Amino acid sequence: MDVEGVLKARRTLLEQLLAPRTYAFVFHFGDQAFGRVVRDAAGDVQWRPAPARALLPSPVPLP
């Protein structure tokens, strides 16, 4: 197991997600799949959900 490699990959991904206007899609957060990673006033990293609309076809009339 490459612990240093895993930690480096996590830091790299986190820095990329902290870039301005960067949104992420993740399954880990269940119903909050779209969002952003931001730093709060204390410097802590947080997940901020972003509203997403479902694009669904028009309803089909049933007989």
C-alpha positions in Angstrom: 0.0 0.0 0.0 1.4 3.4 -1.1 0.2 5.7 1.7 2.2 8.7 0.5 0.9 8.2 -3.0 -2.7 8.1 -1.8 -2.3 11.2 0.3 -0.6 13.0 -2.6 -3.5 12.0 -5.0 -6.0 13.3 -2.4 -4.3 16.6 -2.0 -4.0 17.0 -5.8 -7.7 16.3 -6.3 -8.7 18.6 -3.5 -6.7 21.5 -4.9 -8.3 20.9 -8.4 -11.8 20.9 -6.8 -11.0 24.2 -4.9 -10.4 26.0 -8.2 -12.9 28.8 -8.9 -16.1 27.8 -10.8 -15.3 24.1 -10.4 -18.2 21.7 -9.8 -18.1 18.1 -9.0 -20.4 15.1 -9.4 -20.1 12.5 -6.7 -22.1 9.5 -5.6 -21.0 9.6 -2.0 -23.4 12.4 -1.0 -26.6 10.6 -2.1 -29.2 13.2 -3.0 -26.6 16.0 -3.1 -24.5 14.7 -6.0 -23.7 18.1 -7.6 -21.7 20.6 -5.7 -18.5 22.4 -5.0 -15.6 22.0 -2.5 -15.0 25.3 -0.7 -13.0 26.7 2.2 -15.0 28.4 4.9 -13.8 31.4 6.9 -11.8 29.2 9.3 -10.0 27.6 6.4 -11.8 24.2 6.7 -12.9 22.4 3.5 -16.6 21.8 3.0 -18.9 20.3 0.5 -21.5 22.8 -0.8 -24.4 21.2 -2.7 -25.5 22.9 -5.9 -29.1 22.6 -7.1 -29.5 20.5 -10.2 -32.6 20.1 -12.4 -33.6 16.8 -13.7 -34.2 16.8 -17.4 -37.0 14.4 -17.9 -39.2 13.7 -21.0 -42.8 14.9 -21.1 -45.3 12.6 -19.4 -46.8 9.9 -21.6 -50.6 9.6 -21.4 -51.8 6.2 -20.3 -54.8 4.5 -21.8 
